[in-house]
């Protein structure tokens, strides 16, 4: 599958790309700001957007916005920008509420940090099954 990774931490983006590649997937874009992700998403050249659940504020949220409200707005914005593409939120192990908020806003699922090969494979296989596409298709 083709992945759009949205995470402000360079090391997290690099780790995600490594894990995705090891599982036969392609990171087509890796961005550190949500406004950049929305611009990139408009092109629609990805299958799944993987969004950091704690991405700092920018044009789609600021430091005064509740973190969960900002996350929900971002998930809805991604879903609206590219209908038919899945959004998966990346959260820490103790951030169950973050995943719940994202799913309620339209996210297809969640990945726990640190992202593992088995975790990524399971989520993408479930998404592929739901869309009837092979999970290992680039």
Phi and psi in degrees as a GROMACS rama.xvg file:
@    title "Ramachandran Plot"
@    xaxis  label "Phi"
@    yaxis  label "Psi"
@TYPE xy
-96.2883  126.958  UNK-2
-117.366  139.832  UNK-3
-107.557  118.188  UNK-4
-105.227  126.852  UNK-5
-122.496  103  UNK-6
-154.615  135.139  UNK-7
-76.5083  -17.7753  UNK-8
-91.7906  116.997  UNK-9
-57.2086  -42.0961  UNK-10
-65.1075  -35.6753  UNK-11
-66.9232  -41.7543  UNK-12
-63.28  -41.7988  UNK-13
-65.5339  -42.7387  UNK-14
-62.2684  -44.8782  UNK-15
-60.1328  -44.6398  UNK-16
-61.6134  -40.6196  UNK-17
-62.2831  -47.2215  UNK-18
-64.1682  -44.4364  UNK-19
-61.3198  -46.2884  UNK-20
-61.0258  -41.4307  UNK-21
-62.7926  -25.6875  UNK-22
-95.6062  5.02019  UNK-23
86.8627  17.9044  UNK-24
-106.202  166.078  UNK-25
-121.935  127.182  UNK-26
-87.8599  108.257  UNK-27
-84.1981  -21.7185  UNK-28
-156.104  143.839  UNK-29
-134.665  110.756  UNK-30
-124.703  157.047  UNK-31
-108.783  -0.398229  UNK-32
-133.523  145.624  UNK-33
-69.8843  -38.5327  UNK-34
-62.59  -35.1139  UNK-35
-66.185  -39.3665  UNK-36
-63.1353  -42.1069  UNK-37
-63.2639  -41.9507  UNK-38
-60.4535  -45.0509  UNK-39
-68.0812  -39.7521  UNK-40
-61.9456  -30.9194  UNK-41
-57.0511  -26.2723  UNK-42
-74.6149  -23.8113  UNK-43
67.721  20.6637  UNK-44
-89.1069  42.2874  UNK-45
-148.681  165.076  UNK-46
-104.486  -36.7705  UNK-47
-136.712  130.904  UNK-48
-97.1254  127.281  UNK-49
-108.588  107.403  UNK-50
-107.682  125.05  UNK-51
-61.6943  120.938  UNK-52
-68.145  -11.6996  UNK-53
-121.481  28.1079  UNK-54
-59.749  128.83  UNK-55
-61.3748  162.914  UNK-56
-65.8103  154.552  UNK-57
-158.85  -142.076  UNK-58
-61.9272  -23.5376  UNK-59
-104.041  29.2822  UNK-60
158.345  156.749  UNK-61
-138.052  179.498  UNK-62
-63.2062  -18.65  UNK-63
-90.9696  -4.92273  UNK-64
-88.9674  137.595  UNK-65
-55.9282  134.655  UNK-66
-58.1949  -41.4556  UNK-67
-71.319  -36.6489  UNK-68
-64.633  -40.3392  UNK-69
-65.2278  -42.2096  UNK-70
-61.0692  -46.6303  UNK-71
-60.0541  -41.8126  UNK-72
-63.7517  -38.7121  UNK-73
-68.4115  -41.5966  UNK-74
-61.7695  -46.6386  UNK-75
-61.1249  -40.0261  UNK-76
-64.4167  -42.7661  UNK-77
-64.0021  -44.4442  UNK-78
-61.9689  -39.3229  UNK-79
-71.6952  -36.3211  UNK-80
-68.2544  -33.6953  UNK-81
-140.047  76.8251  UNK-82
-56.1846  139.992  UNK-83
92.2587  -10.1651  UNK-84
-96.5245  143.533  UNK-85
-88.5891  150.897  UNK-86
-119.385  131.92  UNK-87
-123.701  130.716  UNK-88
-93.485  141.691  UNK-89
-104.028  124.816  UNK-90
-139.881  160.723  UNK-91
-72.6222  161.514  UNK-92
-55.7294  -33.9813  UNK-93
-90.4643  7.65795  UNK-94
-101.485  51.0334  UNK-95
-60.6058  -38.1076  UNK-96
-64.2601  -34.378  UNK-97
-61.8142  -44.854  UNK-98
-65.9174  -41.114  UNK-99
-60.9562  -45.2739  UNK-100
-61.743  -45.0341  UNK-101
-63.0018  -42.8958  UNK-102
-64.9231  -39.9397  UNK-103
-63.4586  -28.1456  UNK-104
-85.992  -7.10396  UNK-105
123.881  -2.39972  UNK-106
-65.5203  147.216  UNK-107
-83.5987  -14.627  UNK-108
172.38  -170.207  UNK-109
-140.429  153.982  UNK-110
-122.785  136.104  UNK-111
-93.3255  140.321  UNK-112
-79.2155  144.856  UNK-113
-72.0403  139.217  UNK-114
-64.1709  126.485  UNK-115
-106.989  161.566  UNK-116
-59.1457  -46.126  UNK-117
-66.5675  -37.9043  UNK-118
-65.2422  -46.4844  UNK-119
-64.0969  -44.2321  UNK-120
-59.5502  -43.393  UNK-121
-64.4608  -45.1688  UNK-122
-65.3324  -45.2674  UNK-123
-69.5192  -33.6407  UNK-124
-64.5163  -41.0955  UNK-125
-64.2186  -41.2877  UNK-126
-66.773  -40.6717  UNK-127
-63.6908  -41.8664  UNK-128
-61.8236  -41.4957  UNK-129
-65.9454  -30.0501  UNK-130
-101.891  0.93243  UNK-131
62.2004  32.2274  UNK-132
-112.779  149.295  UNK-133
-66.1798  135.837  UNK-134
-65.9255  -23.6229  UNK-135
-96.11  7.95134  UNK-136
-75.3742  127.27  UNK-137
